[in-house]
C-alpha cells in the first residue's frame, strides 16, 4: 500500500500493510509527480495492524480483529490507484517497469530477512513450527501464499498445526493486485480517453468488480473451511476495489462529490456511523458466522472507505486523532510489524507456554508485542528505508564499503556468514518434519490400539440410583475425535476395559451417526468428545443425548484452544445443554489444562495432558454419581508419567 510523500517524492507501498509515509531522501526522478503526504493514513493503518495483532494474540480479545486486513486493502486500493492516476495525468504515461521496481524495493528487503531468520530461530525452539515450511517459504518468497495454502487445503481459522508464515496470505493478495491492477487501470483510462466517460462512471465500473468478487466470496464460502473464500484473490477484492473507486473520484476534477454540499453536511454523521460500524464488526464478528463473509467484510470495507476519505479530504478532529505521534510511529512501521508479529507470537508461545486467561499468558503476549515492535523498528531503519531510498545496488555498495573499510577480510567473513546462514536455512527446510508431533502421537496411538469391532451384545440396564453409581471401565463408551485418539493410552489406563470409538477430524454429526449405530449396545456411561474441528453444534448434541436416553450417564468433554475465538461460546453451549439434562455432566478440560498438558499446537494433550484429560472425565462421572446418589466415589490416585 502506498501514499504520496512530502518533498515531491513518491511513497513506495508495502504489501499487506500500507507504507509508512516517510519521505524519500533520494533525488526525485523525472516522471514522479506525486506531492504531499496524505494525512491520517498512518494512524488508520496503525489501528488496522493493531486489530490484526490483538486477534492473533488471542482471538477472544477481538474476535473480528482479522478484518484489519480489509482496512489495509481499502487503503492499498486507494493509494496505488491514486499514484497511477496522478502519474498518468501529470506525465501522460505510467512507467510500469518503474512502478514494479519501486514495489520490489519496498517489499523484498524486509521479507528476505524475516523468512530465513524466522526459520532458523523456529528450528532451535520447536520443530513443529517447521511442518510444511518448504511450501510456506515458497509461497512467502513468491507472494503466492494464498493460492499455495488453498491448494494444500489449509484452514486459516481452524489450524491445529500453526504455520510460521500464515499471515503472508494477505501480502500475496496485495502483491498480485500490484502486478495486475496497473494494467486494468490503464485499460480504464484508455476507455475514458476515447469515450469521454466521466470519473464517476469509471468508479462505478470498479465498484462492480468489487461487488462481483463479494458475490463470488459468498458462493465459495464453506462453513467447514472458509479459507478458499477468504484467501482467494478473486473472492477478496471488495476492499481493494472500493479504495480504487474512491481514487478515481478523489483525483478527478474538483475531487468529485467531496465538493458538494451534501457531503460537507453529512460527513460528520457518516464518519461517526462508519467508526461505530467498524468497531462493532471488529468486536462482534467471528469466523464461525457465515454473515461475516457475506456482509461483514464488505461492510467493514465500506466503513473504512468513508473514514479514509474523511481523513484525507480536509482537516478535522478525525485527522487530528489519526495524526497522533504514537499512531504515526506504528503506521510507518506497519509493514515490518505485520511481517514479524505472527512468527514472533508462535516462537514466544513455544518458548514460554501458557494457558489463556493466566497472568503468565498476558506477560508472554506483552513480550511478543515488544519483540515485534523492536524488530519492526530495526527493519524500518536499517533494511527498508535504506533500500527504498537508494535502491538495491547502491545500498549493497555502501554496505560492502562499510564492511571492507579496514580490511578485505571483513568482506570474506561477511560473505561466509551469509553463505552459512543461507545453507543452514536450506538444510532446515529440506529436513523439516512432514507431520507435527501431535499428528505423530495420534497416528502412533491409533496404530497401537487399532479400532476393534464393536461389541453388539445389548448392554445391561439399571434403574434408579443404580444407574448412576460410578461406572467401571467396561461400563463406559467413549466417542470422539483426535482429542480422544491422542489420549487412548491414558483412557485405557484410567478405565480398564473401556470401549473407544475415536477418529481424527470428526464432528458432532459423526458422533450422532456412531451413537445411532451403537443402538442398544451402548454401555451405561457414555463420553462424548467432539467440537475441536468445527465447533459445538447444539442441535446435534441434543439429538445425540436424546438417542442415548436418560438412563445412561453422559459426559460432555469441553474444549480448549488459545487460538480459536469460538471456544468460549462452544463451551457455554455445552454447559447450557448439560444444565438442561439431569443425566449429563461436563468434563471441564478447559479449566483443568495447564501449559505442560498441551502439545505444541496448543490444543491436543501431551503425554501428561492425556492423563489430565482422562482424570477430568473420571471426575465428571464422579460428580454425576454424587449428584444422583449423594455419595462421593473414592477415586484412586493413579501414578502419572
Secondary structure, DSSP 8 states (H G I E B T S, - for coil): -----GGG------SSS--------S---TT----S--TTHHHHHHHHHHHHHHHHH-TTT-TTGGGHHHHHHHHHHHHHHHHHHHHHHHHSS--HHHHHHHHHHHHHHHHHHHHHHHHHHHHHH-GGGGTTHHHHHHHHHTT-HHHHHHHHT--TTT-SS--TTTTHHHHHHHHHHHHHHHHHHHHHHHHHHHH---HHHHHHHHHHHHHHHHHHHHHH--SS-THHHHH-TTTS-HHHHHHHHHHHHHTSGGGGGGGSHHHHHHHHHHHHHHHHHHHHHHHH--TT-THIIIIIHHHHHHHHHHHHHHHHHS-SHHHHHHT-HHHHHHHHTHHHHHHHHHHHHHHHHHHS---TTSHHHHHHHHHHHHHHHHHHHHHIIIIIHHHHHHHHHHHHHHHHHHHTSS-HHHHHHHHHHHHHHHHHHHHHHHT--SS-HHHHHHHHHHHHT-------S------GGGGGS---GGGEEEEESHHHHTTHHHHHHHSTT-EEEE-TT--HHHHHHHHHHHGGG--SEEEEE--TTT---HHHHHHHHHHH-TTSEEEEE----TT-TTHHHHHHHHHHHHHT-TTEEEE-HHHH--GGGB-TTSSSB-HHHHHHHHHHHHHHHHHHHHHHHS-----------
